[in-house]
Amino acid sequence: MTDLYKTLGVSPKASEAEIKKAYRTLARKYHPDANHGEAKAEERFKEISHAHDVLTDSAKRREYDTRRRFGGMGRGPAAGAGRGRGPGAAGGFGSFADVMGSIFGTRGGGESSSDGRASARRGIDVEVDIRLSFDQAMTGVSIPVAFDRRELCSTCSGSGAKAGTAPRLCPECKGRGVRGRDAGSFALSEPCTRCSGNGTVIDDPCGECSGRGTIARSARERVRIPAGVRDGTRVRKKGCGQSGARGGPAGDLIAVTRVSDSRLFSRKDDDLVVQVPVTFAEAALGGEVEVPTIDGRVKLVVPPGCHDGRSLRVSGHGAPRLKGGGRGDLIARLRIQVPRELSEEQQRALKEFASLDDRDPRETLFS
């Protein structure tokens, strides 16, 4: 059983983000277009693409991890015989072919379709980074995205075979894309080496796409970015990724937002934090000050006796919430400004204030 984690060079405990990052690095290195169709690079690209498809699909990853923990074991021919627990029985793991079918995207445990053709396979998702200003992230924006993807070859309509010919079922795996291997008391399954897991072989490949069924093209799609996204938000546009194989649906375009920092605001969940300078007099006596929000200025009442760093909340003036609607709050953090230079009159006033204030702020240090 192929170790898909080793294929991508990640730990079995790797997060989805770590898996995707490893895939992007390897995909750029082994992409057929970057290696001029070199066979070993293309085979490696298929391996890492397959590993990515399985490990980023939560259901497929759970099934794969289950089999991996048992060393890739499947039920032998006699497993469960006479016990009412044969392959596919309720409550059991089912046959290994069933699990591998779900992993490799084939129907009926990896069998060919009823008309003898290999099953359709969904296209790979395409992931792109989108640079946004802080203001764009707060208001939302519709933005064009340029990227490369593989699209169906118009010459062969995606079959990969020369006009007038057609792919045929792989004689080794009978269209399943996987082959069973006898390992004593266990039945193991692995990708078919004859067809590289495709389920079909092409005797006379299309001259336009060299038998791949797809051609690399530059694409441009407009993606709607909702208000309130943050750095790393993933926005999915269905059906705009790589074309599927054998009539399968296309993958998706996934836009990952990269949001620039704001000059004024920092973000804490859906709340926005702004540092508000206040004078000593405003902090001591209280008053009304204007503070900026993403909607413009609002007035904020500063209560008397505020200390440096005190936070005041302005409801409903934070970032738009992506889920559930509404908005977070604005948190105004007060920063008392101490003047560096004082006029003689100001100095006299402060000295008079100090003479009237008999409290010792350091008393607690020695109590």
C-alpha positions as CSV (number, residue, x, y, z in Angstrom):
1,M,0.0,0.0,0.0
2,T,1.5,3.3,-1.1
3,D,2.1,5.7,1.8
4,L,0.4,8.9,0.6
5,Y,1.9,11.0,3.4
6,K,5.5,10.0,2.3
7,T,4.5,10.8,-1.3
8,L,3.9,14.4,-0.2
9,G,6.6,14.4,2.4
10,V,4.3,15.3,5.3
11,S,3.6,13.8,8.7
12,P,0.4,11.6,9.1
13,K,-0.7,14.3,11.6
14,A,-0.2,17.1,9.1
15,S,-3.0,19.7,8.9
16,E,-4.9,20.2,5.6
17,A,-3.0,23.5,5.1
18,E,0.3,21.7,5.5
19,I,-0.8,19.1,3.0
20,K,-1.9,21.7,0.5
21,K,1.4,23.6,0.9
22,A,3.5,20.5,0.3
23,Y,1.3,19.6,-2.7
24,R,1.8,23.1,-4.3
25,T,5.5,22.9,-3.9
26,L,5.8,19.4,-5.5
27,A,3.2,20.2,-8.2
28,R,5.2,23.1,-9.4
29,K,8.4,21.0,-9.5
30,Y,6.8,18.0,-11.3
31,H,4.1,19.5,-13.5
32,P,4.3,18.0,-17.0
33,D,4.4,21.4,-18.6
34,A,7.5,22.4,-16.5
35,N,9.2,19.1,-17.5
36,H,8.3,19.0,-21.2
37,G,6.2,15.9,-20.8
38,E,9.0,13.8,-19.3
39,A,7.5,10.5,-18.4
40,K,9.0,10.2,-14.9
41,A,7.9,13.7,-13.9
42,E,4.4,13.1,-15.3
43,E,4.2,9.8,-13.3
44,R,5.4,11.6,-10.1
45,F,2.8,14.4,-10.8
46,K,0.0,11.8,-10.9
47,E,1.2,10.3,-7.6
48,I,1.3,13.6,-5.7
49,S,-2.0,14.7,-7.3
50,H,-3.6,11.5,-6.2
51,A,-2.2,11.9,-2.7
52,H,-3.5,15.4,-2.5
53,D,-7.0,14.4,-3.6
54,V,-7.2,11.7,-0.9
55,L,-5.7,13.6,2.0
56,T,-7.6,16.8,1.5
57,D,-11.0,15.0,1.3
58,S,-12.0,14.3,5.0
59,A,-14.0,11.2,4.2
60,K,-11.3,9.6,1.9
61,R,-8.6,10.5,4.4
62,R,-10.4,8.8,7.2
63,E,-10.9,5.6,5.1
64,Y,-7.2,5.7,4.0
65,D,-6.0,6.2,7.6
66,T,-8.1,3.3,8.8
67,R,-6.5,1.0,6.2
68,R,-3.1,2.4,6.9
69,R,-3.3,1.6,10.6
70,F,-4.1,-2.0,9.7
71,G,-1.1,-2.1,7.3
72,G,-3.2,-1.9,4.1
73,M,-5.0,-5.2,5.0
74,G,-8.2,-6.2,3.3
75,R,-10.4,-9.2,3.8
76,G,-9.1,-12.4,2.3
77,P,-11.3,-14.5,0.0
78,A,-12.6,-16.6,2.9
79,A,-12.9,-13.8,5.4
80,G,-16.2,-13.8,7.2
81,A,-17.3,-16.9,5.4
82,G,-20.3,-18.6,7.1
83,R,-20.6,-15.6,9.5
84,G,-22.9,-13.3,7.6
85,R,-20.1,-10.7,7.7
86,G,-18.8,-10.9,4.1
87,P,-17.5,-7.9,2.2
88,G,-19.8,-5.0,2.4
89,A,-21.9,-6.5,5.2
90,A,-23.4,-4.0,7.6
91,G,-21.0,-3.1,10.4
92,G,-17.9,-4.4,8.7
93,F,-15.1,-2.5,6.9
94,G,-16.2,-4.0,3.6
95,S,-13.8,-5.2,0.9
96,F,-10.5,-3.4,0.4
97,A,-11.6,-2.8,-3.2
98,D,-14.6,-0.9,-1.9
99,V,-12.3,1.4,0.1
100,M,-9.8,1.8,-2.7
101,G,-12.7,2.5,-5.1
102,S,-13.7,5.4,-2.9
103,I,-10.1,6.6,-2.7
104,F,-9.3,6.3,-6.4
105,G,-12.6,7.7,-7.5
106,T,-14.0,4.6,-9.2
107,R,-17.5,3.3,-8.9
108,G,-18.6,0.1,-7.3
109,G,-15.4,-0.5,-5.4
110,G,-13.3,0.4,-8.4
111,E,-15.2,-1.6,-11.0
112,S,-15.7,-0.2,-14.5
113,S,-19.1,1.2,-15.4
114,S,-22.0,-0.9,-16.7
115,D,-21.2,-0.1,-20.3
116,G,-17.6,-1.3,-20.0
117,R,-16.0,2.2,-19.7
118,A,-13.8,3.3,-16.9
119,S,-15.5,5.6,-14.4
120,A,-15.4,9.4,-14.6
121,R,-13.0,11.2,-12.3
122,R,-13.4,14.7,-10.9
123,G,-10.8,17.3,-11.8
124,I,-8.2,18.7,-9.4
125,D,-8.9,21.9,-7.6
126,V,-6.7,24.9,-8.5
127,E,-5.6,27.2,-5.7
128,V,-4.5,30.8,-6.2
129,D,-3.5,33.6,-3.9
130,I,-5.4,36.9,-4.1
131,R,-3.9,40.1,-2.8
132,L,-6.4,42.5,-1.1
133,S,-6.1,45.8,0.7
134,F,-7.6,46.0,4.1
135,D,-10.4,48.2,2.8
136,Q,-11.3,45.6,0.1
137,A,-11.4,42.9,2.7
138,M,-13.9,44.9,4.8
139,T,-16.2,45.9,1.9
140,G,-15.9,42.9,-0.4
141,V,-14.9,43.0,-4.0
142,S,-15.3,41.2,-7.3
143,I,-11.9,40.7,-8.7
144,P,-10.5,39.0,-11.9
145,V,-8.0,36.2,-11.3
146,A,-5.6,34.9,-13.9
147,F,-4.2,31.4,-13.5
148,D,-3.2,28.3,-15.4
149,R,-5.3,25.2,-15.6
150,R,-5.7,22.1,-17.8
151,E,-8.8,22.1,-20.0
152,L,-10.3,19.4,-22.1
153,C,-8.5,18.9,-25.4
154,S,-10.9,20.0,-28.2
155,T,-9.2,17.7,-30.7
156,C,-10.0,14.5,-28.9
157,S,-12.8,15.8,-26.6
158,G,-10.8,14.7,-23.6
159,S,-10.4,11.1,-24.5
160,G,-6.7,11.3,-25.1
161,A,-7.0,9.1,-28.2
162,K,-6.4,10.1,-31.8
163,A,-9.4,10.9,-33.9
164,G,-11.2,7.8,-35.1
165,T,-9.8,5.7,-32.2
166,A,-10.8,5.4,-28.5
167,P,-9.1,4.3,-25.3
168,R,-9.6,0.7,-24.3
169,L,-10.1,-0.8,-20.9
170,C,-6.8,-1.7,-19.3
171,P,-6.4,-5.5,-19.6
172,E,-4.5,-5.7,-16.3
173,C,-7.0,-4.1,-14.0
174,K,-10.2,-4.3,-16.1
175,G,-10.8,-0.6,-15.8
176,R,-10.6,-0.4,-12.0
177,G,-7.3,1.5,-11.9
178,V,-6.1,-0.8,-9.0
179,R,-4.9,-4.3,-8.9
180,G,-5.1,-6.8,-6.1
181,R,-2.0,-8.5,-4.9
182,D,-2.0,-11.7,-2.9
183,A,0.0,-11.4,0.3
184,G,-0.6,-14.7,2.0
185,S,-3.6,-14.3,4.3
186,F,-4.2,-10.7,3.3
187,A,-5.5,-9.1,0.1
188,L,-3.6,-5.9,-0.8
189,S,-4.5,-3.4,-3.5
190,E,-2.2,-0.9,-5.3
191,P,-2.5,1.4,-8.4
192,C,-2.3,-0.5,-11.7
193,T,1.2,0.0,-13.2
194,R,-0.1,-0.7,-16.7
195,C,-2.5,2.3,-16.9
196,S,-1.1,4.4,-14.0
197,G,-4.4,4.1,-12.2
198,N,-6.4,5.6,-15.1
199,G,-8.3,2.3,-15.9
200,T,-7.7,2.7,-19.6
201,V,-4.8,2.5,-22.1
202,I,-4.4,4.5,-25.2
203,D,-2.8,2.8,-28.2
204,D,-2.8,5.7,-30.5
205,P,-2.6,9.0,-28.6
206,C,-4.0,12.4,-29.7
207,G,-1.2,14.5,-31.3
208,E,-2.5,17.7,-29.7
209,C,-2.5,16.6,-26.1
210,S,-0.1,13.6,-26.3
211,G,-2.7,11.4,-24.8
212,R,-3.4,13.4,-21.7
213,G,-6.9,14.5,-22.7
214,T,-6.2,18.0,-21.4
215,I,-4.1,21.0,-22.5
216,A,-2.6,23.6,-20.3
217,R,-4.2,27.0,-21.0
218,S,-4.2,30.4,-19.3
219,A,-7.6,31.1,-17.7
220,R,-9.3,34.2,-16.2
221,E,-12.2,34.0,-13.8
222,R,-13.9,36.7,-11.8
223,V,-14.2,35.8,-8.1
224,R,-16.6,37.4,-5.7
225,I,-14.8,38.1,-2.4
226,P,-17.4,38.6,0.4
227,A,-17.0,41.4,2.9
228,G,-15.2,40.4,6.1
229,V,-12.6,38.0,4.8
230,R,-9.3,37.8,6.7
231,D,-5.8,36.7,5.7
232,G,-6.0,33.0,4.6
233,T,-9.8,32.9,4.0
234,R,-10.6,30.3,1.2
235,V,-13.2,31.3,-1.3
236,R,-14.4,28.5,-3.6
237,K,-15.8,28.9,-7.1
238,K,-17.3,25.7,-8.3
239,G,-16.3,24.1,-11.6
240,C,-13.5,26.4,-12.5
241,G,-10.6,24.2,-11.7
242,Q,-8.9,21.4,-13.8
243,S,-11.1,19.5,-16.2
244,G,-12.3,16.1,-15.1
245,A,-11.2,12.8,-16.7
246,R,-13.5,10.6,-18.7
247,G,-16.4,13.0,-18.5
248,G,-16.0,13.7,-14.8
249,P,-16.9,17.2,-13.3
250,A,-14.3,19.9,-13.2
251,G,-12.5,20.8,-10.0
252,D,-13.0,24.1,-8.2
253,L,-11.0,27.3,-8.2
254,I,-10.0,28.2,-4.6
255,A,-9.0,31.8,-4.0
256,V,-6.9,32.2,-0.8
257,T,-7.1,35.8,0.4
258,R,-3.9,37.6,1.4
259,V,-4.9,40.8,3.2
260,S,-2.6,43.7,3.8
261,D,-2.3,45.2,7.2
262,S,-4.2,48.4,8.1
263,R,-2.5,51.6,9.1
264,L,-5.2,52.1,11.8
265,F,-6.8,48.9,12.7
266,S,-5.8,45.5,14.0
267,R,-8.2,42.6,14.0
268,K,-9.3,40.3,16.8
269,D,-11.8,37.7,15.5
270,D,-14.6,40.0,14.1
271,D,-13.6,42.9,16.3
272,L,-11.4,45.8,15.1
273,V,-9.0,47.5,17.5
274,V,-7.9,51.1,17.1
275,Q,-5.4,53.0,19.3
276,V,-7.0,56.3,20.4
277,P,-4.7,59.1,21.7
278,V,-6.2,61.2,24.6
279,T,-4.8,64.0,26.6
280,F,-4.2,63.8,30.3
281,A,-7.1,66.2,30.9
282,E,-9.5,64.1,28.8
283,A,-8.5,60.9,30.6
284,A,-8.9,62.6,34.0
285,L,-12.0,64.7,33.4
286,G,-13.7,62.7,30.8
287,G,-15.1,64.1,27.6
288,E,-16.2,63.3,24.0
289,V,-13.7,62.4,21.3
290,E,-13.9,61.4,17.7
291,V,-12.6,58.0,16.6
292,P,-12.2,56.4,13.1
293,T,-14.2,53.4,12.0
294,I,-14.3,51.6,8.6
295,D,-17.5,53.6,8.0
296,G,-16.2,57.0,9.0
297,R,-15.9,58.9,12.2
298,V,-18.0,58.3,15.3
299,K,-18.1,60.1,18.7
300,L,-17.0,58.3,21.7
301,V,-17.7,59.3,25.3
302,V,-14.6,58.9,27.5
303,P,-15.6,58.5,31.2
304,P,-13.7,60.4,33.9
305,G,-10.7,58.7,35.4
306,C,-9.6,56.5,32.5
307,H,-6.2,54.9,32.7
308,D,-3.8,54.3,29.9
309,G,-4.8,51.2,27.9
310,R,-8.4,51.1,28.9
311,S,-10.6,49.7,26.2
312,L,-14.0,51.1,25.2
313,R,-16.4,49.2,23.0
314,V,-18.4,50.7,20.1
315,S,-21.0,48.1,19.1
316,G,-21.5,47.2,15.5
317,H,-18.5,49.0,14.0
318,G,-16.2,46.0,13.6
319,A,-15.6,43.7,10.7
320,P,-18.5,42.1,8.8
321,R,-19.1,38.5,9.9
322,L,-18.7,35.9,7.2
323,K,-21.0,33.5,9.0
324,G,-24.2,34.5,10.7
325,G,-24.4,38.1,9.4
326,G,-24.0,41.2,11.4
327,R,-20.7,42.8,12.4
328,G,-18.2,42.7,15.2
329,D,-17.4,45.7,17.5
330,L,-14.8,48.5,17.4
331,I,-12.6,48.4,20.4
332,A,-11.1,51.8,21.1
333,R,-7.9,51.4,23.3
334,L,-7.1,54.7,25.0
335,R,-3.5,55.9,25.0
336,I,-2.7,58.9,27.3
337,Q,-0.4,61.3,25.7
338,V,2.2,63.0,27.9
339,P,3.5,66.3,26.3
340,R,7.2,66.5,25.9
341,E,7.3,70.3,26.3
342,L,5.3,72.5,28.6
343,S,4.8,76.2,28.6
344,E,5.6,78.1,31.9
345,E,1.9,78.5,32.5
346,Q,1.3,74.8,32.0
347,Q,4.1,73.9,34.4
348,R,2.7,76.2,37.1
349,A,-0.8,74.7,36.6
350,L,0.6,71.1,37.0
351,K,2.7,72.0,40.0
352,E,-0.4,73.5,41.6
353,F,-2.3,70.3,40.8
354,A,0.5,68.2,42.3
355,S,0.5,70.2,45.5
356,L,-3.3,69.6,45.8
357,D,-3.0,65.9,45.2
358,D,-1.7,64.2,48.4
359,R,-2.1,60.7,47.2
360,D,1.0,58.6,46.7
361,P,0.6,56.2,43.7
362,R,3.6,54.1,44.9
363,E,2.2,53.5,48.4
364,T,1.1,50.0,47.4
365,L,4.7,49.0,46.5
366,F,5.7,49.2,50.2
367,S,2.6,48.1,51.9
